[in-house]
């Protein structure tokens, strides 16, 4: 059967194993991305606190560490 765009391509079949792998690695990718984003934000906040740009963060860090 043909349409304006030409012949139809064959349908791709996705099996359960492929869907499971795609879901697992997709979720793992989201987890790694959010973890790395959190680490970047924490490092930037600590650097700014060390430079006394964010005194609230520096105070909270001192309260948590007890120093």
C-alpha positions as CSV (number, residue, x, y, z in Angstrom):
1,X,0.0,0.0,0.0
2,X,1.4,3.4,-0.9
3,X,0.5,6.9,0.1
4,X,1.7,10.4,-0.9
5,X,5.1,9.8,0.9
6,X,5.8,6.5,-0.9
7,X,5.7,3.0,0.3
8,X,5.2,2.3,4.0
9,X,8.1,1.0,6.0
10,X,7.8,-2.3,7.9
11,X,6.7,-2.0,11.5
12,X,9.4,-2.2,14.1
13,X,8.7,-4.7,16.9
14,X,9.9,-3.9,20.4
15,X,10.1,-6.9,22.6
16,X,9.8,-7.0,26.4
17,X,13.6,-7.3,27.0
18,X,14.3,-4.3,24.8
19,X,11.6,-2.2,26.6
20,X,12.9,-3.3,30.0
21,X,16.5,-2.3,29.0
22,X,15.3,1.1,27.7
23,X,13.4,1.8,30.8
24,X,16.2,0.7,33.1
25,X,18.9,2.7,31.4
26,X,16.5,5.7,31.0
27,X,15.8,5.7,34.7
28,X,19.5,5.2,35.5
29,X,20.4,8.1,33.2
30,X,17.9,10.4,34.9
31,X,19.3,9.3,38.3
32,X,22.9,10.0,37.3
33,X,22.0,13.3,35.8
34,X,20.1,14.5,38.9
35,X,22.9,13.2,41.2
36,X,25.6,15.1,39.2
37,X,23.4,18.3,39.1
38,X,23.0,18.1,42.8
39,X,26.7,17.7,43.3
40,X,27.5,20.7,41.1
41,X,25.0,22.8,43.1
42,X,26.4,21.7,46.4
43,X,30.0,22.4,45.3
44,X,29.0,25.9,44.0
45,X,27.2,26.7,47.2
46,X,30.1,25.6,49.3
47,X,32.6,27.7,47.2
48,X,30.3,30.7,47.5
49,X,30.0,30.1,51.2
50,X,33.7,29.9,51.6
51,X,34.0,33.3,49.8
52,X,31.4,34.8,52.1
53,X,29.1,35.5,49.2
54,X,26.4,33.3,50.8
55,X,26.6,33.9,54.6
56,X,23.5,31.8,55.3
57,X,25.0,28.7,53.7
58,X,28.3,29.3,55.6
59,X,26.3,29.6,58.9
60,X,24.4,26.4,58.1
61,X,27.6,24.6,57.2
62,X,29.2,25.7,60.5
63,X,26.1,24.6,62.4
64,X,26.1,21.1,60.8
65,X,29.8,20.5,61.2
66,X,30.1,22.1,64.6
67,X,33.1,24.3,63.8
